[in-house]
Amino acid sequence: MTVFLLGQDPEAFPPPERADRSGLLAVGGDLSPARLLAGYRRGIFPWYSEGQPILWHSPDPRFVLLPGQLHVPRSLEKVLRRRTYDIRADTAFPEVLSACAAAPRPGQDGTWITTAMHSAYLRLHRLGHAHSVEAWRDGELVGGLYGVALGRVFFGESMFTRGPDASKAAFATLARSLFDAGCLLIDCQVETEHLARFGAKDITRRRFLRLLGPAVQAGPALHRVFASLGASR
């Protein structure tokens, strides 16, 4: 197994095809905005636990949601029609980040949203690259998700829920808005039963990278989605 050691140049990532079977590609470097964005553009993201060095991954297969594949279950459609939750964007990014870090994960001990990761994504949010989508009820934050938007790609990072279907309502609202705005790819990283219900599927890393290259260069069309959701209170 070969794992590459990153140096000081934030653009210097090894080819993602060199990742091992688990998806692990490289170790080290930092979580600067420049390096994070360079990684995302190449289909590489950080994923590690507190006390570990920074570990960079590019899994094969890759779990994605593509245009035309979104499926919203009928029970969730009822929740959306009834406006059970007020769905907003970028009105509580730090709170969503903290809630995702604190959310229990079956089979996981602790969280991969380390202190350093928390600070790094706050910086990305302040620069306009990372976004939250939130479900509110009676003025209380009860669910949501966050991720990174580049070009016409949304890279989902984490979700949390404190109310029935709250995170699902946030995701369904976001996914529809993204695809309506011309999103070409929602990256879900690795398979979860939760997102499989929405139509997300595994594709090979080779196909993912073919889709990713032109999509991240396709312009900032997605940012108006978050501005629109943020203004819809």
C-alpha positions in Angstrom: 0.0 0.0 0.0 1.4 3.4 -1.0 0.2 6.5 0.9 1.7 9.8 -0.3 3.0 12.5 2.0 1.9 16.0 1.1 4.3 18.9 1.1 3.8 22.7 1.3 2.4 23.3 -2.1 -1.4 23.2 -1.7 -2.0 22.3 -5.3 0.4 19.3 -5.2 -1.9 16.2 -4.8 -1.0 12.8 -6.2 -3.4 11.4 -8.9 -6.6 10.2 -7.1 -6.4 7.0 -9.1 -3.4 6.1 -6.9 -5.6 5.7 -3.7 -5.6 2.3 -2.0 -8.6 0.0 -1.8 -10.0 1.9 1.2 -9.8 5.2 -0.7 -6.9 6.5 1.3 -4.5 8.5 -0.9 -2.3 10.9 1.1 -1.4 12.1 4.5 -0.3 15.5 5.9 -0.4 19.0 4.5 -2.9 21.4 6.0 -6.5 22.4 5.9 -6.0 25.8 4.3 -8.8 27.0 1.9 -6.4 26.7 -1.1 -5.6 23.1 -0.3 -9.2 22.1 0.5 -10.5 23.6 -2.7 -7.6 22.0 -4.7 -8.5 18.7 -3.3 -12.2 19.0 -4.0 -11.5 19.9 -7.6 -9.7 16.6 -7.9 -12.2 14.5 -6.1 -10.1 14.3 -2.9 -11.4 15.2 0.6 -10.0 15.1 4.2 -11.4 12.4 6.6 -9.7 11.6 9.8 -10.2 11.5 13.6 -8.9 13.6 16.4 -5.3 12.7 17.2 -4.6 11.4 13.7 -2.6 13.2 11.0 -4.7 14.7 8.2 -5.8 11.8 5.9 -7.0 12.5 2.3 -9.3 10.1 0.5 -10.7 9.4 -3.0 -12.9 6.4 -2.7 -13.8 3.9 -5.5 -16.7 3.5 -6.0 -18.0 7.0 -5.4 -21.6 7.6 -4.1 -23.3 10.4 -6.1 -26.7 11.8 -7.0 -27.0 12.8 -10.7 -29.6 15.0 -12.5 -32.8 13.1 -13.2 -32.1 10.6 -10.5 -33.6 12.4 -7.4 -36.4 10.4 -5.8 -38.4 12.0 -3.0 -40.6 9.4 -1.1 -44.3 10.2 -0.9 -44.2 10.5 2.9 -41.6 13.2 2.6 -43.5 15.0 -0.1 -46.3 15.4 2.4 -43.9 16.9 4.9 -42.7 19.4 2.3 -46.2 20.3 1.1 -47.3 20.9 4.7 -44.3 23.1 5.3 -43.6 21.3 8.5 -40.1 22.9 8.5 -38.9 26.3 7.4 -35.9 25.5 5.1 -33.2 28.2 5.0 -29.6 28.4 3.9 -26.5 29.9 5.4 -28.4 31.4 8.4 -26.7 29.2 11.0 -23.6 27.6 9.5 -21.5 27.4 12.7 -24.5 25.8 14.5 -25.0 23.3 11.8 -21.3 22.4 11.8 -21.4 21.9 15.6 -24.6 19.8 15.5 -23.1 17.6 12.8 -20.0 17.0 14.9 -22.1 16.1 17.9 -24.6 13.8 16.1 -24.3 10.1 17.0 -23.1 7.9 14.2 -23.9 4.2 14.4 -20.7 2.2 14.4 -18.5 5.2 14.9 -16.6 6.2 18.0 -16.4 10.0 18.1 -16.5 12.4 15.2 -14.4 13.1 12.1 -15.3 16.8 12.4 -12.2 17.5 14.4 -11.4 20.9 16.0 -9.2 21.7 13.0 -11.8 20.6 10.5 -14.4 22.8 12.3 -12.2 25.8 11.9 -11.3 25.0 8.3 -14.9 24.8 7.1 -15.8 28.0 9.0 -13.1 29.7 6.9 -14.5 28.2 3.7 -17.9 29.4 4.6 -16.7 32.9 5.2 -15.1 32.8 1.8 -18.4 31.8 0.2 -17.5 28.2 -0.7 -19.1 26.2 2.2 -22.8 26.4 2.8 -25.4 25.1 5.3 -29.1 24.2 4.6 -31.2 24.2 7.7 -34.6 23.0 8.9 -36.3 25.2 11.4 -39.4 24.7 13.4 -40.9 27.3 15.8 -37.7 29.2 15.6 -35.5 26.2 16.6 -32.9 24.6 14.5 -33.9 20.9 14.2 -31.9 19.6 11.3 -29.7 20.4 8.4 -26.6 19.7 6.4 -23.5 21.4 5.1 -21.1 21.0 2.1 -19.0 22.8 -0.4 -20.1 24.3 -3.8 -17.7 24.6 -6.7 -18.8 25.3 -10.2 -21.9 23.1 -10.7 -21.0 20.5 -8.1 -22.2 20.3 -4.5 -20.0 18.2 -2.2 -22.1 17.0 0.7 -20.2 16.7 4.0 -22.5 15.9 6.9 -26.1 16.0 8.1 -27.9 16.0 11.5 -31.5 15.7 12.7 -33.4 16.5 15.8 -36.9 16.2 14.4 -38.7 13.6 12.2 -37.6 14.0 8.6 -35.9 17.3 9.3 -32.6 16.6 7.6 -34.4 14.8 4.8 -36.6 17.8 4.2 -33.5 20.0 4.1 -31.7 17.7 1.6 -34.7 17.2 -0.7 -35.3 21.0 -0.9 -31.6 21.6 -1.6 -31.3 18.9 -4.2 -34.3 20.1 -6.1 -33.1 23.7 -6.0 -29.6 22.6 -7.1 -30.7 20.6 -10.1 -33.2 23.3 -11.1 -30.2 25.7 -11.2 -28.1 23.4 -13.4 -26.2 21.3 -10.9 -24.4 18.5 -12.7 -23.4 16.4 -9.7 -24.1 16.0 -6.0 -21.2 14.2 -4.4 -22.3 12.0 -1.4 -18.8 10.5 -1.0 -19.6 7.0 0.4 -22.8 5.0 0.4 -25.4 5.6 3.1 -28.8 4.0 3.3 -30.2 7.4 4.1 -29.1 8.9 0.7 -29.7 5.8 -1.3 -33.4 6.4 -0.7 -33.1 9.6 -2.6 -31.7 7.9 -5.7 -27.9 8.2 -5.0 -25.9 5.5 -6.5 -22.3 4.2 -6.7 -20.3 5.0 -9.8 -16.7 4.1 -10.5 -14.0 6.6 -9.5 -13.0 6.8 -13.2 -16.5 7.9 -14.2 -16.8 10.3 -11.2 -13.6 12.1 -12.2 -14.7 12.3 -15.9 -17.9 14.0 -14.7 -16.2 16.2 -12.1 -13.5 17.8 -14.3 -15.8 19.9 -16.5 -18.5 20.3 -13.8 -16.3 22.2 -11.3 -15.2 24.5 -14.1 -18.8 25.3 -15.2 -19.2 28.6 -13.3 -20.7 29.7 -10.0 -24.3 29.0 -10.9 -25.1 27.2 -7.7 -24.3 30.0 -5.3 -27.6 31.8 -6.2 -29.4 28.7 -4.8 -28.1 29.4 -1.3 -28.8 33.1 -1.6 -32.4 32.3 -2.6 -33.0 29.9 0.2 -31.4 32.3 2.7 -33.8 35.1 1.5 -36.9 32.9 1.7 -37.6 33.2 5.4 
